[in-house]
Amino acid sequence: MVKETAYYDVLGVKPDASADELKKAYRKLALKYHPDKNPNEGEKFKQISQAYEVLSDSKKRELYDRGGEQAIKDGGTGGSSFGSPMDIFDMFFGGGGRMHRERTGKNVIHQLSVTLEDLYNGCTRKLALQKNVICDKCEGRGGRKGAVECCPSCRGTGMQVRIHQIGPGMVQQIQSICTGCHGQGQRINPKDKCKTCNARKIVREKKILEVNIDKGMKDGQKITFAGEGDQEPGLEPGDIIIVLDQKEHPVYTRQEEDLLMQMDIQLVESLCGFKKLITTLDNRTIVITSHPGQAIKPGDLKCLLNEGMPTYRRPYEKGRLIIQFKVVFPDKNFVPLDKLKQLEKLLPKRQKTESIEDVEIMEEADLEDFDMSQERRRHYNGEAYHDDDDDEDDHQRRGVQCQTS
């Protein structure tokens, strides 16, 4: 039992979530609330990163489950292993961390929605995006040759330092972006500015990427276009990283290289056999057969070998197609009572139980239909809660309300 669930709630997962579920939740939320996409959601992005930082580490997660957020703040883990939310993001998506960002431009992350059919058959998708490129007109200088000069206000550092006295013998040093050059460390006379980029040194350009999705790729898999990220003077361009996001399929669920599906069969089919058609993800039709007398039980699992997902980079090797059977029983009173006696003779004999005649004291009760979803709705609507003692007593007398026919 965990002490608190705040971090789990931030990621939208249950306290017993697996490592893969945590990764999937973090990936989707981090891409959604990244400051480049949502500049006003910096605090939300920080909370998501902090939650994943703790829960993705088994020791920190165990400590958090026992003592909550306060246990983490008390330093039980010896301090954070990440420097900032952006470091977590870069390490997760292959950006390489802060030192990498200082040598190269930022990586650009894009999420690409794909179907299970795309991952099964493979396909090529075109993705149009906008990226920064160095201005050809001024060659990334921002103005004509010789017009760029060092900013006298910050002496080329891009930052200004002010000393503020906060008390007798006490001063505070405040560092801020230079207002003269806006942090560039350089300035250009307005008449010498490049008219194409307006001294920004970069311009926006449309780029169309062809994304090859190979057979067997997985949800969350990354496809990297090296050096295709935003360009910036003095830095190597970063990468464009495409993250595959698989849509939910109405029939199949993927587990590694296996495919799972549920099949409804009638009671007569479970006992007497059946033939069923299955449409595969590559539009083939397979006939499956259950022979009379096999007696498929509710929840039984059967599989078809080599009909699952292709293995990535070994597409001729496939997993299994696993079928879970749900036996649909007939409605009540589906046959006259006299016919039931004939049916009972064909079925296996009842198991012997304690004879009713051997019980001296007993009470009789009839079974009623019960709808769990209706009961939950009743609770959510506040019908299960009462303010005064009379209502509470009345509620105890009534107990659980069953649907009667």
C-alpha angles and dihedrals in degrees: 000000000000120000095224136000103205095118091045090049091052090057092040095236136122121257090251093053116143125237090258092052090051091051093049092048093048093047094054095043095043092053091046097049101032110138091238089061100032110024091179094055098069094123092049090050089051092052092049091050093047092050093049092044090059101037096045090059111074095211094047091045092052090050091047092049090053101041108011127223092324090063089055092048091050088067099249091148097049095251136306119311092209128066100213144344089266090056090055090049093048094047091048094049096037098259094136100231135266098320090055091052091054092058098040139028122268120285115244115225122203127180116219119198113220136173127235087248089059091054092045099047101025122231145184119247128190116223121193117202142159120243138174117252130181111266111257093203097062096018091236097305096110093229144019121313113285093013094100114090135177113267108251093204096063099015092237097307096106090224134091124209121208127188114219122189110221098174145339106319091353124110134175125213114217121192121197140162113280111258092204096062101013091240096308096111088223136073136199130207107252092237091055096050119122108257093209099057099016090234092304089117090219136069133199117254134182114241127189116203126194106219114201111206108198124211112272098023114148140229108276095020114145127228112196127206101196117220094001095111128104115310123227130177112263095014135090110244116258125231132270107231119197114202116200115227112192118213119227112265120224094222112018133054119196124225109178103295095344127090121212127201136168121228125195117215131177121247091249089054093050090054103032102034134250147208117230134182122228123192111212127214090260091052098256118141118228124191114213121194133203111191122224112272097026089109104205110211127214109278095017115152124218128171142204113216119230093011097101130088120316115252112251110260089001099067095166090064111078137181128230132286104226118199122199113198125220113195112215110211121211122259119268118278090020090147134029116266094246090057091052089065089057090048092050091057090059094049127077113278120269117263113255114256136176110297117247090224090063093061114088100190122031143146126223122227134175123223116240131194115264126197111200094190091054090050091052091050090051090054094045091051090057096247091125093059125075131186103210133052094245092058091046092052090047090051091051091050093050096045117176113356113226126200111247126202 
